[in-house]
Amino acid sequence: VSEALRKFAAPSFKPGRSVVDSAQDLCRRIHAEFEFDPEATTIATPVQEVLDSRRGVCQDFAHFMLASLRSLG
C-alpha cells in the first residue's frame, strides 16, 4: 500500500457514491489509462512499477486494482 496508489484511487471514491459504483469507476479508469502490453511486466513486477509505467497485463491490472482498494482501507 502506498500513498501514490491512494492518490490514484481517491478520485473514484467521491462522497455519496456507492462503493460498487466507485470500484466500477476505478476499474474503468484503469482500463482507459493503462495499456495492455505483454512485454512490459513479469510475474514479479511490483504494483508501483505498473502505476509508473501504466503498462502491463490482466494480472497486473487486477493486482493494481486490489492494491488501490486496500490503500483506501
PQR file with spaces between the fields and no chain letter, atoms N, CA, C, O and H, PARSE charges and radii, in Angstrom:
ATOM       1  N    VAL     1       0.853   -1.180    0.000 -0.4000 1.5000
ATOM       2  CA   VAL     1       0.000    0.000    0.000 -0.0000 2.0000
ATOM       3  C    VAL     1       0.890    1.230    0.000  0.5500 1.7000
ATOM       4  O    VAL     1       1.839    1.327    0.777 -0.5500 1.4000
ATOM       5  N    SER     2       0.573    2.164   -0.876 -0.4000 1.5000
ATOM       6  CA   SER     2       1.376    3.378   -0.945 -0.0000 2.0000
ATOM       7  C    SER     2       0.480    4.596   -1.103  0.5500 1.7000
ATOM       8  O    SER     2      -0.683    4.496   -1.493 -0.5500 1.4000
ATOM       9  H    SER     2      -0.198    2.086   -1.507  0.4000 1.0000
ATOM      10  N    GLU     3       1.050    5.733   -0.792 -0.4000 1.5000
ATOM      11  CA   GLU     3       0.331    6.995   -0.964 -0.0000 2.0000
ATOM      12  C    GLU     3      -0.002    7.233   -2.430  0.5500 1.7000
ATOM      13  O    GLU     3      -1.059    7.780   -2.746 -0.5500 1.4000
ATOM      14  H    GLU     3       1.995    5.815   -0.475  0.4000 1.0000
ATOM      15  N    ALA     4       0.895    6.826   -3.330 -0.4000 1.5000
ATOM      16  CA   ALA     4       0.657    7.005   -4.770 -0.0000 2.0000
ATOM      17  C    ALA     4      -0.570    6.216   -5.226  0.5500 1.7000
ATOM      18  O    ALA     4      -1.352    6.704   -6.043 -0.5500 1.4000
ATOM      19  H    ALA     4       1.753    6.382   -3.074  0.4000 1.0000
ATOM      20  N    LEU     5      -0.742    5.015   -4.710 -0.4000 1.5000
ATOM      21  CA   LEU     5      -1.923    4.219   -5.056 -0.0000 2.0000
ATOM      22  C    LEU     5      -3.183    4.879   -4.507  0.5500 1.7000
ATOM      23  O    LEU     5      -4.202    4.956   -5.194 -0.5500 1.4000
ATOM      24  H    LEU     5      -0.107    4.619   -4.047  0.4000 1.0000
ATOM      25  N    ARG     6      -3.108    5.352   -3.270 -0.4000 1.5000
ATOM      26  CA   ARG     6      -4.266    6.034   -2.684 -0.0000 2.0000
ATOM      27  C    ARG     6      -4.646    7.253   -3.499  0.5500 1.7000
ATOM      28  O    ARG     6      -5.827    7.495   -3.745 -0.5500 1.4000
ATOM      29  H    ARG     6      -2.280    5.289   -2.712  0.4000 1.0000
ATOM      30  N    LYS     7      -3.651    8.026   -3.920 -0.4000 1.5000
ATOM      31  CA   LYS     7      -3.924    9.231   -4.718 -0.0000 2.0000
ATOM      32  C    LYS     7      -4.550    8.884   -6.055  0.5500 1.7000
ATOM      33  O    LYS     7      -5.399    9.624   -6.551 -0.5500 1.4000
ATOM      34  H    LYS     7      -2.692    7.830   -3.720  0.4000 1.0000
ATOM      35  N    PHE     8      -4.142    7.766   -6.648 -0.4000 1.5000
ATOM      36  CA   PHE     8      -4.751    7.359   -7.915 -0.0000 2.0000
ATOM      37  C    PHE     8      -6.206    6.957   -7.708  0.5500 1.7000
ATOM      38  O    PHE     8      -7.074    7.342   -8.491 -0.5500 1.4000
ATOM      39  H    PHE     8      -3.452    7.164   -6.246  0.4000 1.0000
ATOM      40  N    ALA     9      -6.475    6.193   -6.665 -0.4000 1.5000
ATOM      41  CA   ALA     9      -7.809    5.643   -6.450 -0.0000 2.0000
ATOM      42  C    ALA     9      -8.813    6.662   -5.912  0.5500 1.7000
ATOM      43  O    ALA     9     -10.001    6.582   -6.222 -0.5500 1.4000
ATOM      44  H    ALA     9      -5.770    5.881   -6.028  0.4000 1.0000
ATOM      45  N    ALA    10      -8.356    7.595   -5.129 -0.4000 1.5000
ATOM      46  CA   ALA    10      -9.252    8.512   -4.402 -0.0000 2.0000
ATOM      47  C    ALA    10     -10.285    9.229   -5.273  0.5500 1.7000
ATOM      48  O    ALA    10     -11.434    9.339   -4.846 -0.5500 1.4000
ATOM      49  H    ALA    10      -7.390    7.660   -4.878  0.4000 1.0000
ATOM      50  N    PRO    11      -9.945    9.722   -6.467 -0.5600 1.5000
ATOM      51  CA   PRO    11     -10.963   10.432   -7.253  0.2800 2.0000
ATOM      52  C    PRO    11     -12.186    9.577   -7.619  0.5500 1.7000
ATOM      53  O    PRO    11     -13.255   10.123   -7.891 -0.5500 1.4000
ATOM      54  N    SER    12     -12.044    8.279   -7.629 -0.4000 1.5000
ATOM      55  CA   SER    12     -13.174    7.409   -7.946 -0.0000 2.0000
ATOM      56  C    SER    12     -14.141    7.277   -6.772  0.5500 1.7000
ATOM      57  O    SER    12     -15.297    6.896   -6.961 -0.5500 1.4000
ATOM      58  H    SER    12     -11.175    7.836   -7.408  0.4000 1.0000
ATOM      59  N    PHE    13     -13.681    7.586   -5.578 -0.4000 1.5000
ATOM      60  CA   PHE    13     -14.477    7.392   -4.362 -0.0000 2.0000
ATOM      61  C    PHE    13     -14.960    8.736   -3.822  0.5500 1.7000
ATOM      62  O    PHE    13     -14.497    9.220   -2.790 -0.5500 1.4000
ATOM      63  H    PHE    13     -12.743    7.896   -5.425  0.4000 1.0000
ATOM      64  N    LYS    14     -15.903    9.318   -4.554 -0.4000 1.5000
ATOM      65  CA   LYS    14     -16.453   10.618   -4.182 -0.0000 2.0000
ATOM      66  C    LYS    14     -17.524   10.446   -3.109  0.5500 1.7000
ATOM      67  O    LYS    14     -18.207    9.423   -3.069 -0.5500 1.4000
ATOM      68  H    LYS    14     -16.279    8.925   -5.393  0.4000 1.0000
ATOM      69  N    PRO    15     -17.670   11.444   -2.240 -0.5600 1.5000
ATOM      70  CA   PRO    15     -18.720   11.369   -1.213  0.2800 2.0000
ATOM      71  C    PRO    15     -20.096   11.143   -1.844  0.5500 1.7000
ATOM      72  O    PRO    15     -20.453   11.786   -2.831 -0.5500 1.4000
ATOM      73  N    GLY    16     -20.847   10.234   -1.268 -0.4000 1.5000
ATOM      74  CA   GLY    16     -22.187    9.944   -1.752 -0.0000 2.0000
ATOM      75  C    GLY    16     -22.249    8.871   -2.822  0.5500 1.7000
ATOM      76  O    GLY    16     -23.332    8.376   -3.133 -0.5500 1.4000
ATOM      77  H    GLY    16     -20.558    9.711   -0.466  0.4000 1.0000
ATOM      78  N    ARG    17     -21.109    8.501   -3.394 -0.4000 1.5000
ATOM      79  CA   ARG    17     -21.076    7.456   -4.420 -0.0000 2.0000
ATOM      80  C    ARG    17     -20.946    6.109   -3.713  0.5500 1.7000
ATOM      81  O    ARG    17     -20.157    5.967   -2.779 -0.5500 1.4000
ATOM      82  H    ARG    17     -20.229    8.903   -3.142  0.4000 1.0000
ATOM      83  N    SER    18     -21.713    5.132   -4.154 -0.4000 1.5000
ATOM      84  CA   SER    18     -21.647    3.815   -3.516 -0.0000 2.0000
ATOM      85  C    SER    18     -20.277    3.172   -3.747  0.5500 1.7000
ATOM      86  O    SER    18     -19.551    3.530   -4.675 -0.5500 1.4000
ATOM      87  H    SER    18     -22.354    5.246   -4.913  0.4000 1.0000
ATOM      88  N    VAL    19     -19.951    2.227   -2.887 -0.4000 1.5000
ATOM      89  CA   VAL    19     -18.682    1.506   -3.020 -0.0000 2.0000
ATOM      90  C    VAL    19     -18.630    0.772   -4.358  0.5500 1.7000
ATOM      91  O    VAL    19     -17.592    0.757   -5.019 -0.5500 1.4000
ATOM      92  H    VAL    19     -20.541    1.937   -2.134  0.4000 1.0000
ATOM      93  N    VAL    20     -19.740    0.166   -4.755 -0.4000 1.5000
ATOM      94  CA   VAL    20     -19.779   -0.560   -6.030 -0.0000 2.0000
ATOM      95  C    VAL    20     -19.553    0.399   -7.197  0.5500 1.7000
ATOM      96  O    VAL    20     -18.738    0.117   -8.076 -0.5500 1.4000
ATOM      97  H    VAL    20     -20.583    0.178   -4.218  0.4000 1.0000
ATOM      98  N    ASP    21     -20.254    1.513   -7.216 -0.4000 1.5000
ATOM      99  CA   ASP    21     -20.077    2.490   -8.294 -0.0000 2.0000
ATOM     100  C    ASP    21     -18.654    3.048   -8.295  0.5500 1.7000
ATOM     101  O    ASP    21     -18.075    3.275   -9.357 -0.5500 1.4000
ATOM     102  H    ASP    21     -20.916    1.742   -6.502  0.4000 1.0000
ATOM     103  N    SER    22     -18.106    3.264   -7.133 -0.4000 1.5000
ATOM     104  CA   SER    22     -16.745    3.776   -7.020 -0.0000 2.0000
ATOM     105  C    SER    22     -15.734    2.772   -7.557  0.5500 1.7000
ATOM     106  O    SER    22     -14.819    3.136   -8.295 -0.5500 1.4000
ATOM     107  H    SER    22     -18.577    3.080   -6.270  0.4000 1.0000
ATOM     108  N    ALA    23     -15.903    1.510   -7.184 -0.4000 1.5000
ATOM     109  CA   ALA    23     -14.995    0.463   -7.665 -0.0000 2.0000
ATOM     110  C    ALA    23     -15.117    0.297   -9.184  0.5500 1.7000
ATOM     111  O    ALA    23     -14.113    0.091   -9.866 -0.5500 1.4000
ATOM     112  H    ALA    23     -16.647    1.214   -6.584  0.4000 1.0000
ATOM     113  N    GLN    24     -16.319    0.383   -9.706 -0.4000 1.5000
ATOM     114  CA   GLN    24     -16.504    0.303  -11.153 -0.0000 2.0000
ATOM     115  C    GLN    24     -15.834    1.475  -11.854  0.5500 1.7000
ATOM     116  O    GLN    24     -15.242    1.303  -12.920 -0.5500 1.4000
ATOM     117  H    GLN    24     -17.134    0.550   -9.152  0.4000 1.0000
ATOM     118  N    ASP    25     -15.919    2.652  -11.272 -0.4000 1.5000
ATOM     119  CA   ASP    25     -15.256    3.814  -11.847 -0.0000 2.0000
ATOM     120  C    ASP    25     -13.742    3.622  -11.849  0.5500 1.7000
ATOM     121  O    ASP    25     -13.076    3.929  -12.838 -0.5500 1.4000
ATOM     122  H    ASP    25     -16.400    2.792  -10.406  0.4000 1.0000
ATOM     123  N    LEU    26     -13.206    3.120  -10.753 -0.4000 1.5000
ATOM     124  CA   LEU    26     -11.774    2.853  -10.683 -0.0000 2.0000
ATOM     125  C    LEU    26     -11.371    1.851  -11.757  0.5500 1.7000
ATOM     126  O    LEU    26     -10.348    2.033  -12.416 -0.5500 1.4000
ATOM     127  H    LEU    26     -13.747    2.871   -9.950  0.4000 1.0000
ATOM     128  N    CYS    27     -12.144    0.816  -11.941 -0.4000 1.5000
ATOM     129  CA   CYS    27     -11.865   -0.185  -12.975 -0.0000 2.0000
ATOM     130  C    CYS    27     -11.887    0.444  -14.364  0.5500 1.7000
ATOM     131  O    CYS    27     -11.016    0.157  -15.185 -0.5500 1.4000
ATOM     132  H    CYS    27     -12.976    0.667  -11.406  0.4000 1.0000
ATOM     133  N    ARG    28     -12.866    1.291  -14.634 -0.4000 1.5000
ATOM     134  CA   ARG    28     -12.939    1.980  -15.935 -0.0000 2.0000
ATOM     135  C    ARG    28     -11.726    2.872  -16.152  0.5500 1.7000
ATOM     136  O    ARG    28     -11.193    2.949  -17.259 -0.5500 1.4000
ATOM     137  H    ARG    28     -13.574    1.524  -13.967  0.4000 1.0000
ATOM     138  N    ARG    29     -11.292    3.545  -15.092 -0.4000 1.5000
ATOM     139  CA   ARG    29     -10.119    4.423  -15.218 -0.0000 2.0000
ATOM     140  C    ARG    29      -8.863    3.620  -15.519  0.5500 1.7000
ATOM     141  O    ARG    29      -8.048    4.027  -16.347 -0.5500 1.4000
ATOM     142  H    ARG    29     -11.725    3.482  -14.192  0.4000 1.0000
ATOM     143  N    ILE    30      -8.702    2.484  -14.853 -0.4000 1.5000
ATOM     144  CA   ILE    30      -7.547    1.631  -15.134 -0.0000 2.0000
ATOM     145  C    ILE    30      -7.592    1.186  -16.594  0.5500 1.7000
ATOM     146  O    ILE    30      -6.576    1.227  -17.287 -0.5500 1.4000
ATOM     147  H    ILE    30      -9.364    2.153  -14.181  0.4000 1.0000
ATOM     148  N    HIS    31      -8.754    0.765  -17.056 -0.4000 1.5000
ATOM     149  CA   HIS    31      -8.901    0.324  -18.442 -0.0000 2.0000
ATOM     150  C    HIS    31      -8.564    1.450  -19.422  0.5500 1.7000
ATOM     151  O    HIS    31      -7.938    1.206  -20.454 -0.5500 1.4000
ATOM     152  H    HIS    31      -9.580    0.731  -16.493  0.4000 1.0000
ATOM     153  N    ALA    32      -8.966    2.652  -19.112 -0.4000 1.5000
ATOM     154  CA   ALA    32      -8.740    3.788  -20.017 -0.0000 2.0000
ATOM     155  C    ALA    32      -7.314    4.330  -19.953  0.5500 1.7000
ATOM     156  O    ALA    32      -6.784    4.796  -20.961 -0.5500 1.4000
ATOM     157  H    ALA    32      -9.474    2.850  -18.274  0.4000 1.0000
ATOM     158  N    GLU    33      -6.692    4.273  -18.783 -0.4000 1.5000
ATOM     159  CA   GLU    33      -5.413    4.959  -18.596 -0.0000 2.0000
ATOM     160  C    GLU    33      -4.185    4.053  -18.673  0.5500 1.7000
ATOM     161  O    GLU    33      -3.055    4.538  -18.721 -0.5500 1.4000
ATOM     162  H    GLU    33      -7.123    3.894  -17.964  0.4000 1.0000
ATOM     163  N    PHE    34      -4.406    2.739  -18.684 -0.4000 1.5000
ATOM     164  CA   PHE    34      -3.292    1.797  -18.736 -0.0000 2.0000
ATOM     165  C    PHE    34      -3.320    1.059  -20.058  0.5500 1.7000
ATOM     166  O    PHE    34      -4.389    0.838  -20.627 -0.5500 1.4000
ATOM     167  H    PHE    34      -5.325    2.344  -18.645  0.4000 1.0000
ATOM     168  N    GLU    35      -2.155    0.676  -20.548 -0.4000 1.5000
ATOM     169  CA   GLU    35      -2.053   -0.005  -21.835 -0.0000 2.0000
ATOM     170  C    GLU    35      -1.692   -1.469  -21.632  0.5500 1.7000
ATOM     171  O    GLU    35      -0.774   -1.801  -20.882 -0.5500 1.4000
ATOM     172  H    GLU    35      -1.287    0.855  -20.085  0.4000 1.0000
ATOM     173  N    PHE    36      -2.440   -2.350  -22.324 -0.4000 1.5000
ATOM     174  CA   PHE    36      -2.116   -3.768  -22.295 -0.0000 2.0000
ATOM     175  C    PHE    36      -0.832   -3.973  -23.085  0.5500 1.7000
ATOM     176  O    PHE    36      -0.764   -3.631  -24.265 -0.5500 1.4000
ATOM     177  H    PHE    36      -3.186   -2.081  -22.933  0.4000 1.0000
ATOM     178  N    ASP    37       0.179   -4.527  -22.441 -0.4000 1.5000
ATOM     179  CA   ASP    37       1.472   -4.756  -23.078 -0.0000 2.0000
ATOM     180  C    ASP    37       2.101   -6.004  -22.467  0.5500 1.7000
ATOM     181  O    ASP    37       2.665   -5.939  -21.375 -0.5500 1.4000
ATOM     182  H    ASP    37       0.124   -4.806  -21.482  0.4000 1.0000
ATOM     183  N    PRO    38       2.008   -7.147  -23.166 -0.5600 1.5000
ATOM     184  CA   PRO    38       2.518   -8.397  -22.606  0.2800 2.0000
ATOM     185  C    PRO    38       4.032   -8.432  -22.423  0.5500 1.7000
ATOM     186  O    PRO    38       4.553   -9.341  -21.777 -0.5500 1.4000
ATOM     187  N    GLU    39       4.732   -7.474  -22.971 -0.4000 1.5000
ATOM     188  CA   GLU    39       6.189   -7.415  -22.819 -0.0000 2.0000
ATOM     189  C    GLU    39       6.625   -6.502  -21.673  0.5500 1.7000
ATOM     190  O    GLU    39       7.810   -6.459  -21.342 -0.5500 1.4000
ATOM     191  H    GLU    39       4.309   -6.735  -23.495  0.4000 1.0000
ATOM     192  N    ALA    40       5.701   -5.784  -21.070 -0.4000 1.5000
ATOM     193  CA   ALA    40       6.053   -4.742  -20.097 -0.0000 2.0000
ATOM     194  C    ALA    40       6.375   -5.267  -18.707  0.5500 1.7000
ATOM     195  O    ALA    40       7.121   -4.630  -17.963 -0.5500 1.4000
ATOM     196  H    ALA    40       4.739   -5.819  -21.339  0.4000 1.0000
ATOM     197  N    THR    41       5.824   -6.419  -18.347 -0.4000 1.5000
ATOM     198  CA   THR    41       5.959   -6.896  -16.972 -0.0000 2.0000
ATOM     199  C    THR    41       6.258   -8.390  -16.934  0.5500 1.7000
ATOM     200  O    THR    41       6.169   -9.097  -17.938 -0.5500 1.4000
ATOM     201  H    THR    41       5.218   -6.937  -18.951  0.4000 1.0000
ATOM     202  N    THR    42       6.618   -8.841  -15.728 -0.4000 1.5000
ATOM     203  CA   THR    42       6.756  -10.270  -15.459 -0.0000 2.0000
ATOM     204  C    THR    42       5.859  -10.598  -14.277  0.5500 1.7000
ATOM     205  O    THR    42       5.179   -9.720  -13.745 -0.5500 1.4000
ATOM     206  H    THR    42       6.690   -8.266  -14.913  0.4000 1.0000
ATOM     207  N    ILE    43       5.856  -11.833  -13.874 -0.4000 1.5000
ATOM     208  CA   ILE    43       5.028  -12.237  -12.732 -0.0000 2.0000
ATOM     209  C    ILE    43       5.481  -11.551  -11.441  0.5500 1.7000
ATOM     210  O    ILE    43       4.714  -11.469  -10.482 -0.5500 1.4000
ATOM     211  H    ILE    43       6.408  -12.546  -14.306  0.4000 1.0000
ATOM     212  N    ALA    44       6.715  -11.061  -11.414 -0.4000 1.5000
ATOM     213  CA   ALA    44       7.273  -10.445  -10.204 -0.0000 2.0000
ATOM     214  C    ALA    44       7.280   -8.914  -10.236  0.5500 1.7000
ATOM     215  O    ALA    44       7.856   -8.289   -9.345 -0.5500 1.4000
ATOM     216  H    ALA    44       7.338  -11.127  -12.193  0.4000 1.0000
ATOM     217  N    THR    45       6.662   -8.311  -11.227 -0.4000 1.5000
ATOM     218  CA   THR    45       6.675   -6.852  -11.330 -0.0000 2.0000
ATOM     219  C    THR    45       5.878   -6.226  -10.183  0.5500 1.7000
ATOM     220  O    THR    45       4.718   -6.580   -9.974 -0.5500 1.4000
ATOM     221  H    THR    45       6.194   -8.819  -11.950  0.4000 1.0000
ATOM     222  N    PRO    46       6.488   -5.303   -9.443 -0.5600 1.5000
ATOM     223  CA   PRO    46       5.772   -4.640   -8.343  0.2800 2.0000
ATOM     224  C    PRO    46       4.642   -3.732   -8.851  0.5500 1.7000
ATOM     225  O    PRO    46       4.713   -3.176   -9.947 -0.5500 1.4000
ATOM     226  N    VAL    47       3.618   -3.602   -8.037 -0.4000 1.5000
ATOM     227  CA   VAL    47       2.463   -2.767   -8.395 -0.0000 2.0000
ATOM     228  C    VAL    47       2.888   -1.322   -8.665  0.5500 1.7000
ATOM     229  O    VAL    47       2.358   -0.683   -9.575 -0.5500 1.4000
ATOM     230  H    VAL    47       3.560   -4.054   -7.146  0.4000 1.0000
ATOM     231  N    GLN    48       3.823   -0.812   -7.896 -0.4000 1.5000
ATOM     232  CA   GLN    48       4.275    0.570   -8.103 -0.0000 2.0000
ATOM     233  C    GLN    48       4.847    0.763   -9.505  0.5500 1.7000
ATOM     234  O    GLN    48       4.652    1.814  -10.115 -0.5500 1.4000
ATOM     235  H    GLN    48       4.253   -1.331   -7.158  0.4000 1.0000
ATOM     236  N    GLU    49       5.547   -0.239  -10.013 -0.4000 1.5000
ATOM     237  CA   GLU    49       6.095   -0.162  -11.371 -0.0000 2.0000
ATOM     238  C    GLU    49       4.979   -0.129  -12.416  0.5500 1.7000
ATOM     239  O    GLU    49       5.092    0.558  -13.431 -0.5500 1.4000
ATOM     240  H    GLU    49       5.706   -1.093   -9.517  0.4000 1.0000
ATOM     241  N    VAL    50       3.911   -0.870  -12.163 -0.4000 1.5000
ATOM     242  CA   VAL    50       2.758   -0.848  -13.067 -0.0000 2.0000
ATOM     243  C    VAL    50       2.140    0.551  -13.074  0.5500 1.7000
ATOM     244  O    VAL    50       1.785    1.066  -14.134 -0.5500 1.4000
ATOM     245  H    VAL    50       3.819   -1.428  -11.339  0.4000 1.0000
ATOM     246  N    LEU    51       2.013    1.153  -11.919 -0.4000 1.5000
ATOM     247  CA   LEU    51       1.491    2.523  -11.843 -0.0000 2.0000
ATOM     248  C    LEU    51       2.403    3.487  -12.584  0.5500 1.7000
ATOM     249  O    LEU    51       1.927    4.330  -13.345 -0.5500 1.4000
ATOM     250  H    LEU    51       2.302    0.734  -11.058  0.4000 1.0000
ATOM     251  N    ASP    52       3.700    3.372  -12.370 -0.4000 1.5000
ATOM     252  CA   ASP    52       4.643    4.295  -13.003 -0.0000 2.0000
ATOM     253  C    ASP    52       4.641    4.178  -14.528  0.5500 1.7000
ATOM     254  O    ASP    52       4.698    5.185  -15.232 -0.5500 1.4000
ATOM     255  H    ASP    52       4.087    2.687  -11.752  0.4000 1.0000
ATOM     256  N    SER    53       4.575    2.951  -15.030 -0.4000 1.5000
ATOM     257  CA   SER    53       4.660    2.752  -16.484 -0.0000 2.0000
ATOM     258  C    SER    53       3.301    2.790  -17.168  0.5500 1.7000
ATOM     259  O    SER    53       3.200    3.039  -18.369 -0.5500 1.4000
ATOM     260  H    SER    53       4.529    2.132  -14.458  0.4000 1.0000
ATOM     261  N    ARG    54       2.243    2.535  -16.373 -0.4000 1.5000
ATOM     262  CA   ARG    54       0.872    2.461  -16.905 -0.0000 2.0000
ATOM     263  C    ARG    54       0.767    1.416  -18.022  0.5500 1.7000
ATOM     264  O    ARG    54       0.051    1.607  -19.005 -0.5500 1.4000
ATOM     265  H    ARG    54       2.325    2.332  -15.397  0.4000 1.0000
ATOM     266  N    ARG    55       1.491    0.318  -17.849 -0.4000 1.5000
ATOM     267  CA   ARG    55       1.504   -0.775  -18.816 -0.0000 2.0000
ATOM     268  C    ARG    55       1.515   -2.099  -18.067  0.5500 1.7000
ATOM     269  O    ARG    55       1.999   -2.185  -16.938 -0.5500 1.4000
ATOM     270  H    ARG    55       2.072    0.163  -17.050  0.4000 1.0000
ATOM     271  N    GLY    56       0.977   -3.125  -18.706 -0.4000 1.5000
ATOM     272  CA   GLY    56       1.019   -4.439  -18.106 -0.0000 2.0000
ATOM     273  C    GLY    56       0.007   -5.359  -18.745  0.5500 1.7000
ATOM     274  O    GLY    56      -0.480   -5.116  -19.849 -0.5500 1.4000
ATOM     275  H    GLY    56       0.583   -3.055  -19.623  0.4000 1.0000
ATOM     276  N    VAL    57      -0.301   -6.435  -18.016 -0.4000 1.5000
ATOM     277  CA   VAL    57      -1.278   -7.421  -18.474 -0.0000 2.0000
ATOM     278  C    VAL    57      -2.381   -7.543  -17.426  0.5500 1.7000
ATOM     279  O    VAL    57      -2.351   -6.871  -16.395 -0.5500 1.4000
ATOM     280  H    VAL    57       0.094   -6.633  -17.119  0.4000 1.0000
ATOM     281  N    CYS    58      -3.342   -8.397  -17.700 -0.4000 1.5000
ATOM     282  CA   CYS    58      -4.525   -8.511  -16.844 -0.0000 2.0000
ATOM     283  C    CYS    58      -4.176   -8.710  -15.371  0.5500 1.7000
ATOM     284  O    CYS    58      -4.770   -8.073  -14.501 -0.5500 1.4000
ATOM     285  H    CYS    58      -3.367   -8.943  -18.538  0.4000 1.0000
ATOM     286  N    GLN    59      -3.211   -9.597  -15.087 -0.4000 1.5000
ATOM     287  CA   GLN    59      -2.871   -9.831  -13.675 -0.0000 2.0000
ATOM     288  C    GLN    59      -2.313   -8.579  -13.028  0.5500 1.7000
ATOM     289  O    GLN    59      -2.560   -8.328  -11.848 -0.5500 1.4000
ATOM     290  H    GLN    59      -2.728  -10.114  -15.794  0.4000 1.0000
ATOM     291  N    ASP    60      -1.556   -7.782  -13.791 -0.4000 1.5000
ATOM     292  CA   ASP    60      -1.023   -6.527  -13.245 -0.0000 2.0000
ATOM     293  C    ASP    60      -2.154   -5.575  -12.905  0.5500 1.7000
ATOM     294  O    ASP    60      -2.133   -4.922  -11.861 -0.5500 1.4000
ATOM     295  H    ASP    60      -1.356   -7.985  -14.749  0.4000 1.0000
ATOM     296  N    PHE    61      -3.134   -5.498  -13.779 -0.4000 1.5000
ATOM     297  CA   PHE    61      -4.243   -4.578  -13.559 -0.0000 2.0000
ATOM     298  C    PHE    61      -5.108   -5.041  -12.386  0.5500 1.7000
ATOM     299  O    PHE    61      -5.615   -4.219  -11.623 -0.5500 1.4000
ATOM     300  H    PHE    61      -3.151   -6.029  -14.626  0.4000 1.0000
ATOM     301  N    ALA    62      -5.272   -6.345  -12.245 -0.4000 1.5000
ATOM     302  CA   ALA    62      -6.017   -6.875  -11.093 -0.0000 2.0000
ATOM     303  C    ALA    62      -5.268   -6.591   -9.797  0.5500 1.7000
ATOM     304  O    ALA    62      -5.869   -6.157   -8.815 -0.5500 1.4000
ATOM     305  H    ALA    62      -4.860   -7.013  -12.864  0.4000 1.0000
ATOM     306  N    HIS    63      -3.965   -6.831   -9.789 -0.4000 1.5000
ATOM     307  CA   HIS    63      -3.162   -6.539   -8.597 -0.0000 2.0000
ATOM     308  C    HIS    63      -3.192   -5.046   -8.282  0.5500 1.7000
ATOM     309  O    HIS    63      -3.275   -4.648   -7.120 -0.5500 1.4000
ATOM     310  H    HIS    63      -3.477   -7.184  -10.587  0.4000 1.0000
ATOM     311  N    PHE    64      -3.125   -4.228   -9.328 -0.4000 1.5000
ATOM     312  CA   PHE    64      -3.166   -2.778   -9.139 -0.0000 2.0000
ATOM     313  C    PHE    64      -4.505   -2.353   -8.532  0.5500 1.7000
ATOM     314  O    PHE    64      -4.546   -1.528   -7.619 -0.5500 1.4000
ATOM     315  H    PHE    64      -3.058   -4.552  -10.271  0.4000 1.0000
ATOM     316  N    MET    65      -5.588   -2.918   -9.042 -0.4000 1.5000
ATOM     317  CA   MET    65      -6.920   -2.588   -8.520 -0.0000 2.0000
ATOM     318  C    MET    65      -7.019   -2.975   -7.047  0.5500 1.7000
ATOM     319  O    MET    65      -7.481   -2.184   -6.225 -0.5500 1.4000
ATOM     320  H    MET    65      -5.555   -3.588   -9.783  0.4000 1.0000
ATOM     321  N    LEU    66      -6.590   -4.176   -6.717 -0.4000 1.5000
ATOM     322  CA   LEU    66      -6.651   -4.623   -5.321 -0.0000 2.0000
ATOM     323  C    LEU    66      -5.795   -3.756   -4.398  0.5500 1.7000
ATOM     324  O    LEU    66      -6.230   -3.373   -3.312 -0.5500 1.4000
ATOM     325  H    LEU    66      -6.215   -4.819   -7.384  0.4000 1.0000
ATOM     326  N    ALA    67      -4.596   -3.456   -4.834 -0.4000 1.5000
ATOM     327  CA   ALA    67      -3.707   -2.623   -4.010 -0.0000 2.0000
ATOM     328  C    ALA    67      -4.292   -1.218   -3.842  0.5500 1.7000
ATOM     329  O    ALA    67      -4.188   -0.627   -2.767 -0.5500 1.4000
ATOM     330  H    ALA    67      -4.242   -3.768   -5.716  0.4000 1.0000
ATOM     331  N    SER    68      -4.901   -0.687   -4.895 -0.4000 1.5000
ATOM     332  CA   SER    68      -5.521    0.637   -4.824 -0.0000 2.0000
ATOM     333  C    SER    68      -6.677    0.633   -3.827  0.5500 1.7000
ATOM     334  O    SER    68      -6.815    1.552   -3.020 -0.5500 1.4000
ATOM     335  H    SER    68      -4.985   -1.167   -5.769  0.4000 1.0000
ATOM     336  N    LEU    69      -7.506   -0.407   -3.891 -0.4000 1.5000
ATOM     337  CA   LEU    69      -8.615   -0.507   -2.941 -0.0000 2.0000
ATOM     338  C    LEU    69      -8.113   -0.652   -1.511  0.5500 1.7000
ATOM     339  O    LEU    69      -8.649   -0.029   -0.595 -0.5500 1.4000
ATOM     340  H    LEU    69      -7.395   -1.154   -4.547  0.4000 1.0000
ATOM     341  N    ARG    70      -7.095   -1.467   -1.322 -0.4000 1.5000
ATOM     342  CA   ARG    70      -6.525   -1.637    0.018 -0.0000 2.0000
ATOM     343  C    ARG    70      -5.930   -0.338    0.539  0.5500 1.7000
ATOM     344  O    ARG    70      -5.964   -0.077    1.741 -0.5500 1.4000
ATOM     345  H    ARG    70      -6.660   -1.973   -2.066  0.4000 1.0000
ATOM     346  N    SER    71      -5.389    0.473   -0.354 -0.4000 1.5000
ATOM     347  CA   SER    71      -4.795    1.737    0.081 -0.0000 2.0000
ATOM     348  C    SER    71      -5.842    2.676    0.672  0.5500 1.7000
ATOM     349  O    SER    71      -5.511    3.571    1.450 -0.5500 1.4000
ATOM     350  H    SER    71      -5.362    0.260   -1.331  0.4000 1.0000
ATOM     351  N    LEU    72      -7.099    2.473    0.304 -0.4000 1.5000
ATOM     352  CA   LEU    72      -8.192    3.295    0.818 -0.0000 2.0000
ATOM     353  C    LEU    72      -8.822    2.691    2.075  0.5500 1.7000
ATOM     354  O    LEU    72      -9.679    3.306    2.710 -0.5500 1.4000
ATOM     355  H    LEU    72      -7.369    1.747   -0.328  0.4000 1.0000
ATOM     356  N    GLY    73      -8.390    1.495    2.417 -0.4000 1.5000
ATOM     357  CA   GLY    73      -8.922    0.836    3.614 -0.0000 2.0000
ATOM     358  C    GLY    73     -10.144    0.024    3.327  0.5500 1.7000
ATOM     359  O    GLY    73     -10.705   -0.588    4.236 -0.5500 1.4000
ATOM     360  H    GLY    73      -7.694    0.996    1.901  0.4000 1.0000
